């Protein structure tokens, strides 16, 4: 491995550490959904409202984040986002009233989704050529999964060590906050002196934004991300599903939530990237067939008898569904390379992509949560899982259209190459 390759993968590792820690507070429900209900006094709908507030602010600012990523040094934006997130977490640990929680979750979106995330995506894309995008983004998702899992299980350990009550939840939140601040400091120190880290880009970021808007491929990629993400939002409800329908103990609910939301990234991200690049030779083609694979998996989940005896079968089925979704998340940004997005508008392109792609966070959790509150028990979960299946079918249609668009783009490029030769 050359010195250049070593520097490249060191930068990648540092970026993964930041990407694996920054969303723990905004996604506190992943490991602590039930404790949030019990000790913060929140209903399904209220948790959904917090997540939606976070997503609304994030969606509104994604494009601004893309412009910032094109205009400013990403090695400065990334640490600022991490340290800001950790500082907000220290206040969150005081268990403020619901209105204040809405403000905190909104500000978490400013730090993570506006300042940090578009800068991270741009930095990752600039690490490799278009033939490496599936693997880079797949390993990003997988690497984040490793960090996610280690940090989340450590927080769960803090929660249990402090009595698995209100104090345990507060201690876990403080733990997350300190980790974010330390990660921000680490990325600042390790990226600071790397002069090759931020490639030169045109200074007129608004011109980049308007140029990106005119590229049709960006909109198809963004809509494809939208469909993956809206199904992904439903994974959260496997957690209370196992508790309500199969009597999974609270401590195991937390462990399952960590595996479901974090550890599967370790497997899903790299495997999705590898299969997309090596077998399908196209991330968009892989996404199309992965959407289709979700349907029989969901059918199995619904048909498993609702008895404590079948708890392990239910866990295996839901984790299998989640694994497919995480393999899709690992590569859903990779088609940006397939539709030939110019690198100098990468930040703006990802800003637009995030604006559309992550939009389900604004409403999906509220819809899913409201369904469960209105239709308690198995009926509500049947409605939620049926909705996720319908969305997977729509996703298959969207990905099929993206595949056709990328094939057309490749054909045009080949014709131009022949003409020039």
C-alpha positions in Angstrom: 0.0 0.0 0.0 1.4 3.4 -1.0 1.8 6.3 1.3 -1.1 8.0 -0.6 -3.3 5.0 -0.1 -2.5 5.0 3.6 -3.4 8.6 3.9 -6.6 8.0 2.0 -7.8 5.3 4.4 -6.7 7.2 7.5 -8.9 10.1 6.3 -11.7 7.5 5.7 -11.3 6.1 9.2 -11.5 9.5 10.8 -14.6 10.3 8.8 -16.3 7.0 9.8 -15.7 7.8 13.4 -17.5 11.1 13.1 -20.3 9.6 11.0 -20.8 6.8 13.5 -21.2 9.0 16.6 -23.1 12.2 15.5 -26.6 10.8 15.2 -26.8 8.9 18.5 -28.6 11.7 20.3 -31.1 12.5 17.6 -31.8 8.8 17.3 -31.9 8.1 21.0 -35.0 6.0 20.4 -32.9 3.3 18.6 -31.6 1.9 21.9 -33.8 3.7 24.4 -37.3 3.8 22.9 -39.1 2.2 25.8 -37.0 4.2 28.5 -37.9 7.4 26.7 -41.5 6.5 27.1 -41.2 5.5 30.7 -38.8 8.1 32.1 -39.3 11.1 29.8 -43.1 10.6 29.7 -43.4 10.4 25.9 -46.0 8.7 23.8 -45.5 7.0 20.4 -46.9 10.2 18.8 -44.7 12.6 20.8 -41.5 10.6 20.0 -42.6 10.8 16.4 -43.1 14.5 16.7 -39.5 14.9 18.0 -38.2 12.9 15.2 -40.3 14.8 12.7 -39.1 18.2 14.1 -35.6 17.0 13.7 -36.3 15.9 10.1 -38.1 19.0 9.1 -35.3 21.3 10.1 -32.8 18.9 8.5 -34.7 18.8 5.2 -35.0 22.5 5.2 -31.3 23.0 5.6 -29.8 20.2 3.5 -29.4 22.4 0.5 -27.8 25.1 2.6 -25.5 22.3 4.0 -24.6 21.4 0.4 -23.7 25.0 -0.4 -21.6 25.2 2.8 -19.8 22.0 1.8 -18.9 23.5 -1.6 -18.0 26.9 -0.1 -16.1 26.1 3.1 -13.4 23.6 4.1 -15.1 20.3 5.1 -12.4 19.6 7.6 -13.7 22.5 9.6 -17.4 21.9 9.1 -17.2 18.3 10.3 -15.7 19.0 13.8 -18.0 22.0 14.3 -21.0 19.7 13.7 -19.8 17.1 16.2 -18.9 19.4 19.0 -22.2 21.3 18.6 -24.2 18.1 18.8 -22.4 17.0 22.0 -23.1 20.3 23.7 -26.8 20.0 22.9 -26.8 16.5 24.4 -25.6 17.8 27.8 -28.7 19.9 28.0 -30.9 17.0 26.8 -29.6 15.0 29.8 -31.5 17.3 32.1 -34.8 15.9 30.7 -36.3 19.3 29.7 -40.0 19.7 29.0 -41.5 18.6 25.7 -41.4 22.1 24.1 -37.7 22.4 24.9 -37.1 18.9 23.6 -38.6 20.1 20.3 -36.0 22.9 20.2 -33.1 20.6 21.1 -34.0 18.0 18.4 -34.4 20.9 15.9 -30.9 22.2 16.8 -29.5 18.7 16.6 -30.5 18.7 12.9 -28.7 22.0 12.3 -25.4 20.5 13.7 -25.7 17.1 12.2 -27.6 17.4 8.9 -26.8 20.9 7.8 -23.2 21.4 9.0 -21.9 17.9 9.2 -23.6 15.4 6.8 -23.3 17.0 3.3 -19.6 17.8 4.2 -19.1 14.2 5.1 -20.7 12.9 1.9 -18.6 15.2 -0.2 -15.4 14.2 1.6 -16.2 10.5 1.0 -17.0 10.9 -2.7 -13.7 12.8 -3.2 -11.7 9.9 -1.7 -12.2 7.7 -4.8 -13.1 7.5 -8.5 -16.5 6.6 -9.8 -15.7 2.9 -9.9 -15.1 2.9 -6.2 -18.2 4.7 -5.1 -20.2 1.6 -4.2 -17.4 0.3 -2.0 -16.6 3.6 -0.4 -20.2 4.3 0.6 -20.7 0.7 1.5 -17.7 0.7 3.8 -18.8 4.1 5.2 -22.1 2.5 6.2 -20.4 -0.6 7.5 -17.7 1.4 9.4 -20.4 3.6 10.9 -22.1 0.4 12.0 -19.0 -0.8 13.9 -18.7 2.6 15.7 -22.5 2.8 16.2 -22.6 -0.6 17.8 -19.6 -0.1 20.1 -20.8 3.3 21.3 -24.5 2.2 21.6 -23.7 -1.0 23.6 -21.4 1.1 25.8 -24.2 3.5 26.4 -26.6 0.6 27.2 -24.0 -0.7 29.6 -23.9 2.7 31.3 -27.7 2.6 31.5 -27.8 -0.8 33.1 -24.9 0.1 35.5 -26.8 3.1 36.7 -29.9 1.1 37.5 -31.8 1.0 34.2 -34.0 3.9 35.4 -34.2 7.6 34.9 -30.6 8.2 36.2 -29.4 5.4 33.8 -31.0 7.2 30.9 -29.5 10.5 31.8 -26.1 8.9 32.2 -26.4 7.3 28.8 -27.2 10.6 27.2 -24.2 12.3 28.9 -22.1 9.4 27.6 -23.2 10.0 24.0 -22.6 13.8 24.4 -19.0 13.3 25.6 -18.3 10.9 22.8 -19.5 13.4 20.2 -17.3 16.2 21.7 -14.3 13.9 21.8 -14.9 12.7 18.2 -15.2 16.4 17.1 -11.9 17.1 18.8 -10.3 14.1 17.2 -11.4 14.9 13.7 -10.2 18.5 14.1 -6.7 17.4 15.2 -6.3 14.6 12.7 -7.7 16.3 9.6 -6.3 19.8 10.4 -2.9 19.4 8.8 -3.9 17.4 5.8 -3.5 20.0 3.0 -4.7 17.5 0.3 -8.0 16.7 2.1 -10.1 19.5 0.6 -10.0 19.6 -3.2 -10.1 23.0 -4.9 -13.7 23.9 -6.0 -15.2 26.9 -7.7 -16.0 29.7 -5.2 -19.4 30.5 -6.6 -21.4 28.0 -4.6 -24.8 29.4 -5.8 -23.8 28.8 -9.4 -22.9 25.2 -8.4 -26.4 24.8 -6.8 -28.2 26.1 -9.9 -26.1 23.8 -12.1 -26.9 20.8 -9.9 -30.6 21.6 -10.1 -30.5 21.2 -13.9 -29.0 17.7 -13.8 -31.9 15.2 -14.2 -30.0 12.3 -12.7 -29.8 14.0 -9.3 -33.6 14.0 -9.0 -33.9 10.3 -9.8 -31.2 9.3 -7.3 -32.8 11.5 -4.7 -36.2 9.9 -5.2 -34.6 6.5 -5.0 -33.0 7.5 -1.6 -36.5 8.7 -0.5 -38.0 5.3 -1.1 -35.2 3.4 0.7 -35.4 5.9 3.6 -39.2 5.8 4.1 -39.0 2.0 4.5 -35.9 2.4 6.8 -38.0 4.6 9.1 -40.3 1.6 9.7 -37.5 -0.5 11.2 -37.8 1.5 14.4 -41.2 -0.2 15.1 -39.8 -3.7 15.1 -38.5 -2.7 18.6 -41.9 -2.1 20.3 -43.4 -4.9 18.1 -41.2 -7.5 19.8 -41.9 -6.1 23.2 -45.7 -5.9 22.7 -46.3 -9.1 20.7 -43.6 -11.4 22.0 -42.9 -10.0 25.5 -39.3 -9.3 24.9 -37.7 -8.0 28.2 -36.8 -4.2 28.3 -33.1 -4.8 28.6 -33.2 -7.2 25.6 -35.3 -4.6 23.7 -32.4 -2.2 24.0 -29.9 -4.8 22.8 -32.1 -5.7 19.9 -32.6 -2.1 19.0 -28.8 -1.6 18.8 -28.4 -4.7 16.6 -31.3 -3.7 14.5 -30.3 0.0 14.0 -26.5 -0.2 14.2 -24.8 -3.6 14.1 -26.5 -4.5 10.8 -24.8 -1.6 9.2 -21.5 -3.6 9.7 -22.9 -6.4 7.6 -25.3 -4.6 5.3 -23.2 -1.6 4.2 -20.1 -3.5 2.9 -22.1 -6.4 1.6 -24.4 -4.1 -0.4 -21.4 -2.2 -1.8 -19.5 -5.3 -2.7 -22.5 -7.0 -4.4 -23.5 -3.9 -6.2 -20.0 -3.3 -7.6 -18.9 -6.9 -8.2 -22.1 -8.8 -9.1 -24.6 -6.3 -10.4 -22.0 -3.9 -11.7 -24.5 -1.2 -10.8 -25.8 0.2 -7.5 -29.1 1.2 -9.0 -29.6 -2.4 -10.4 -28.9 -3.9 -6.9 -31.4 -1.5 -5.3 -34.1 -2.5 -7.7 -33.9 -6.2 -6.8 -33.3 -5.5 -3.1 -36.7 -3.7 -2.9 -38.3 -6.8 -4.4 -36.6 -9.1 -1.8 -38.2 -7.1 1.0 -41.7 -8.4 0.1 -41.4 -12.1 1.0 -39.4 -11.2 4.1 -42.2 -9.0 5.4 -44.7 -11.7 4.6 -42.8 -14.1 6.9 -42.7 -11.5 9.7 -46.5 -11.0 9.6 -47.2 -14.8 9.4 -45.0 -15.9 12.4 -47.4 -16.8 15.3 -47.6 -14.2 18.0 -46.3 -16.3 21.0 -43.3 -16.0 23.2 -42.3 -19.5 21.9 -41.6 -17.9 18.5 -39.7 -14.9 19.7 -36.4 -16.0 18.2 -38.0 -16.7 14.8 -39.6 -13.2 15.0 -36.2 -11.6 15.8 -34.5 -13.5 13.0 -37.1 -12.4 10.5 -37.2 -8.7 11.4 -33.4 -8.6 11.5 -33.3 -10.2 8.0 -35.6 -7.5 6.7 -33.4 -4.8 8.4 -30.2 -6.3 6.9 -31.6 -6.0 3.4 -32.6 -2.3 4.1 -29.1 -1.5 5.5 -27.5 -3.1 2.4 -29.6 -0.7 0.4 -28.6 2.3 2.6 -25.0 1.4 2.1 -25.2 2.1 -1.6 -28.1 4.4 -2.2 -25.8 7.4 -2.7 -23.5 5.5 -5.1 -25.6 6.1 -8.2 -24.5 9.8 -8.0 -21.4 8.4 -9.9 -23.5 6.4 -12.3 -25.4 9.5 -13.5 -22.1 11.4 -13.9 -22.5 14.2 -11.4 -19.5 16.7 -11.9 -17.3 16.6 -8.9 -17.2 20.4 -8.5 -21.0 20.4 -7.7 -20.8 17.3 -5.4 -21.8 19.3 -2.3 -24.8 20.9 -3.9 -25.8 17.6 -5.5 -25.8 15.8 -2.2 -27.6 18.8 -0.6 -30.5 18.4 -3.1 -30.3 14.6 -2.6 -30.6 14.9 1.1 -33.4 17.4 0.9 -35.5 14.9 -1.0 -34.1 11.6 0.1 -34.3 12.2 3.8 -37.7 14.0 3.6 -39.6 10.9 5.0 -38.1 11.7 8.4 -40.4 14.7 8.5 -43.6 12.6 8.4 -43.0 8.9 8.4 -42.4 8.5 12.1 -45.5 10.6 13.0 -47.6 8.5 10.6 -46.2 5.1 11.8 -46.5 6.2 15.5 -50.0 7.6 15.1 -51.2 4.4 13.5 -49.9 2.4 16.5 -51.5 4.8 19.0 -54.8 4.7 17.2 -54.8 0.9 16.5 -53.1 -0.7 19.5 -51.8 -4.2 19.3 -51.4 -6.5 16.3 -53.9 -4.5 14.1 -51.7 -1.4 14.2 -48.5 -3.3 13.4 -50.3 -5.1 10.5 -51.2 -1.7 9.1 -47.6 -0.3 9.5 -46.0 -3.4 7.9 -48.5 -3.4 5.0 -47.7 0.2 4.4 -44.0 -0.6 4.3 -44.6 -3.4 1.8 -46.5 -1.0 -0.5 -43.7 1.5 -0.3 -41.2 -1.2 -1.2 -43.2 -1.9 -4.4 -43.1 1.8 -5.3 -39.4 1.7 -4.6 -38.9 -1.1 -7.0 -40.6 0.9 -9.7 -38.5 4.0 -9.0 -35.2 2.0 -9.0 -36.2 0.4 -12.3 -36.5 3.9 -13.8 -33.1 4.8 -12.3 -31.6 1.7 -13.9 -33.0 2.7 -17.3 -31.6 6.2 -16.9 -28.1 5.0 -16.0 -28.0 2.5 -18.9 -29.0 5.4 -21.2 -26.2 7.5 -19.7 -23.6 4.8 -20.2 -24.8 4.3 -23.8 -24.3 8.0 -24.6 -20.8 8.0 -23.0 -19.8 5.0 -25.1 -21.1 6.6 -28.3 -19.1 9.7 -27.6 -16.0 7.7 -26.9 -16.4 5.9 -30.2 -17.0 9.1 -32.1 -13.8 10.7 -30.6 -11.7 7.7 -31.4 
